Amino acid sequence: MSNDYPTEAELERIEKWDCIPEQAGHELMAFVQGIWHFADWGWHQEGDDYCISTGGWSGNESIIDALSQNVIFWSLRMQSRRAGGHYFFCLCRDAFSHDLCDACHGTGLLAAESPSRD
């Protein structure tokens, strides 16, 4: 990380991270947390659940862009996103059939928690 911004090499590493072994997703997220600006505020992990917020920081937005370029990780692990730079990732085997972690309840990250727009 250079001046609190991720380097091109770090972003490329995220994009090319091998996410096939089950533990690899947690290793990727540990790497991302290490370069995440405002991690003490915008990073919540409970077990296999990660709720992260960019805080509007362009460096964090670049990391999210790199994660989205990692097709396997993004398509299997990104559960939802909400306006304002909030993302919910689940790394468990039953990613599509469980609730949010305690830190993320009430955030609207899951459709079931989002307010109705009738």
C-alpha angles and dihedrals in degrees: 000000000000120000089342091304122109115250122239088250091055092049092048090049089055092048092051099038111135104237099176099097107076095236092048092082091059090047090052092049091049089053091048092049089054091060097033113117113225091015090155089062107026103038124081123169128179113173108302094350123095123186109184132176125199094212086217089286109149092215090058090047088055089053091051089050090052091049089051089054089058092084097190094049095042097045095046103033111029104093102174147333133210132204112273096051100289119148134182120203126180122196099181125110092246094049094147099051110051142075132256122275117262093261092056102044111118095020095107092238092133120058090235089061097043116106115253116255098208 
